[in-house]
Amino acid sequence: MRLSEIAAGIEVTTEQEKRGVATVDDTDATLEERLAEFADELPCGHEEAAVAVRQYAAAGSVGAAAAAAGVPAVTAAKTLHLLGESVSPVGTVGRDVVRDWAAGELPRSEAEELARVSSAAFALAAYVETHEPLEGARAAVEGVLMREGHNRLDRPDSAVGDTPDLR
């Protein structure tokens, strides 16, 4: 078989497929308006959630986000988690321990010790492991988090940073 027979039927084009980053432009709706859709499922009001998201994007701290929104740090962390942000106070091993506790394989005191976190941080980790982010919520906040110059989305286990204050 000759090369020309092998190449028969192969078509050459002069244009390449354009590849790039897909963006969503929701400039017609404010962040508060986009979060209103999820208001019944968030642990705080959608206005407070919007303030927390903006502050988290700017400062990268759950504590700062909570203070700006006027909500407890644990409420801000839960809100950010439901909106698709990684705020777990434990790493991979800690998540496994929390899952074992949730499955009834470990007593809580032993699980907290193995995860090496406080009771408050363990409670947040348990919430994160037992509650999925809200479907579609990540798209509502993605632009704000990206626009602030911090690509916090898709990063491995962000440090909550101020887990001792999660009371």
Steps between C-alpha positions, in 0.01 A plus 500: 500500500636837401490822699258659254255213558530537876442875477198466271200669657702710743395859480725797578349822626659840526322604821566377847227454752506795737549396857480725798355552841123498506356796682156580627390859475222569746546876495125551486454340842673602820658239724216551747246432224683187388518372860131572564425176314675310781371709793287223651794259508771732637570525875485880472318748281605536140610860563732387780622217278589749226696715746680191632592384148636842403705531819627142472609570143682814612656374824500121470389461859179345629531714814522821296207388286294428812585833661410694187170315463416527870461123545688243710808351333345153488198644315727669247697176455182297447373759253825501302496119494143489369603749232774263384807631680740263675505598867556170676722536807638149448708342228458169322568282805275717715218467248538122513478513880187719485342259251580207730338687791193583288473131406499410871839331491665735753386684810514879461769551765730254323422651161582852623827374641592318178405800287702725736243779504283676756137407555389805302729420206386137510137614488575711191685209338200276572269757341722520192509121467125457543372792288561529127548845349180638349455414135563808287619714791865486398417667170328783688816594693771390261534836329546685829767263623682508166464877449672573830814339361481202732423173332377336820289257302648156440789550737573214735360532853518869572610584847207639688766672702286604790334174601545559875257792466223283355277529804 
